[in-house]
Structures are given as structure tokens and as C-alpha cells.
Amino acid sequence: MTKFDPQQLAMAFVSPNTPTLADTLRHVETASDLTPTRRRDLISSRRRLAKAIGWPLDQAPANALWLRPRIAAVAPAAAGLSPKSWSNVISDVRAALARTGSVGGKPPRPVPLSGEWTSLWAQLLALQNPSLPPALGRFVRFLSRLGVAPSDVSASVHG
């Protein structure tokens, strides 16, 4: 059975060109329209969030869909924060993501499939079979992104 790095799995659905929290932090640091207090708060919140979710700023994607389940899993007290302080952190992070265009708008384009998956997926789509589950495309992209070839996929379960 192939073993995957947990960080690689966590990033499987994130586009490679997604900015990181560190990228958005640099944007806030250079924003001329922020008061020094607001800039400090936005920077501090980003750092607190990264620490609370256990990801370095330069590796955590500034992607609301990626961040949402990780934020939900944080217990404010475990992060050394009151519920009100945690709420302020989340509010400031959302504001900073909105300033940098990391939330809203169109969803990112899917990452292109690897060569083997491209051919196989085109054949499946050509069948125009309405019984194909919608999640199959996400699963194929997931496997492609992890570098798993179609020939490596089987129905057997290892454990």
C-alpha cells in the first residue's frame, strides 16, 4: 500500500498557485490604506491562526475552503484564546483574505490531470453515462495530484 505524507494529502485539492498566508501577510504589511493598529491586528491574527491550525504561514494556503475545516477544529482555549478573541482572529483573517482577493469570486480552475488520467477521463466522459457519480471527477483529480497512476488503482483494500 502506498503511504502518503499527511501534508501532501491536505494539499491535494489546493491549486499550486494559491497564495499562502505569508503572501497575504506581506500584502497587509505594505497596504498604505490601513492604520497602524489595523495592520497590526491583521498581521497578528494571521500568525495566531497559523499557530492554532498547526501550519507555518509560508505553507498554509490562503484559501477559505481549505481553512474552513481547520478553523472549525480549533478549540479557542487550546489555542490560548477566549472565544471572543478567537472570533476576532477569524474576523480579521477573513478581512485580510478579502483584501487580497483570496475569497469570493469564481472557484479556481481545476488542476490539469496527468497524461494517463487525461486520456482515461476523456474516455469516461465520452460515454455520457448519467450514472457516473459527480464525485468521481474530484477523486480522479485527487489521485492525479498525488501522482497515483490509473494502473496503481485497484478495488483491493490494504491495511
N, C-alpha and C positions, 0 to 999 in steps of 0.2 A: 504494500500500500504506500502510495506517495505521501510524504509528510510535507506540509506547507507551513511556512513561517506565519504566525498569527497576524503580524503586521501586514504581510502580503495579502492575506485573506481580507483584512479590514479595508484594504485599499482597492480591492478587486473591481468595485463599481465606480471608482472615482477616476475622472479623466486625468491623464498625466499632466495636462497643462493647467490644472486647478491651482490657484494661488494658495499659499499656506497662511496660517495665522500670522507668521512672521512677516510675510509680504504685506498683509493688511495693516500690521502694526507699523511698518515703515511708512505706509501711506498716511496713517494718522499722525505720525511723528512730524511729517513735513506739511501737514494741512495748515494753511495760513488763516483759515476762517474759524478756527477753534480757539477758545480761550485757553489759557494755560491749565486751568482747573479741569475743563472738559477733556483736554488732551491727556492729562494725567490719568483721569478716570477711565478713559477708553483704553489706554495702554495697560493700566493696572488690571482691568477686567479681563483683557486678553490673556495676560500672564496667569491670573488666577484660574481661568477656565482651563488653560493648557495643563496646569498642575493638577487640577481636580480630575480631569479625564485621563491623566497619565500619559500624555503625548507631548513631546517637545514642540515648541512653537514652529520650528522650521520643518516639522514633519506632519503636523496636523492640518488637514485641508480646511480651507475657509469655505466650507460647503455646508449649507444649512441642513440638507438631507443627511449628510454624514454625521454632523454634530448632534442632531436631534436625539437619537437613541443614547448617545454617550452622555449628554446633558441630563436626560431623564434618569440615568442610572446613578447619578451623583446624589449622595446624601449630604446636604449642606453641612451638617455637624461634623461629618467625617472629613470634610474639606476645611474644617476650622472656621466655618462661617455660619451666621444666623440665617434663618430662612429669608429674612428681608435683605440681608447683604447678598445672598446668592441670587435673589430675584434682581437686584441691581446689577450684579455681574452679567446675568443673562441679558438684561435690557441693554446694557452698554455694548455687549458683544454684538447683539442684533443691530444696534445703531451703527456700529463700526462696519459690519458686513454690508449693510445697506449703503453706506457712504462709498464703499469700494466696488459696489455692483455685484457682490457675491451672493445676493439673494434676489428672488423675484425674476421676472423675465422668462424667457424660454428655457426649458431644461437643456443641459449641454447635449451636444450630439454624441451618440454612442461611439465608443472607441472602435475603430475598424477591427474586423476579425482577422485572424491569421489566415494564411493561404489555404490550408486544409479545411478550416471551418468555413471560409468564404464559399468554397465550392459546394460543400455539403449543405450549407444553409440555403444556398440558391436552389439546389435540387429540391429541398423540402418545401420552400416557398412556391416553387413551380407546380407542386402538386395541388395547391389551392385547397388544402384539406381543412375544412372548418373545425375539425375535432382537435387540431393541434392546440395545445394549451398556450395561452398568451405568455406564460412564464418561461416557456421553452427558449425563447429568444434571449431572455436575460441569463438563463442558465448556460446557453451556448457562449454568450459573451464573457460570462464569468470564467468558464473553462478556458476559453481562448486567451483571456487576460492572464490567467495563471500559467499559460504555456502547456496546458494539457492537450495533447493531440486527440483527434477523434478515435484513433486506433487504441488509445490508452483507456477509453471509457468502456466499462462493462457493467452488467447487471449484478455482478457478484459483490458481496459486502465483506469487507475485511475488518477485523477488529480484534 
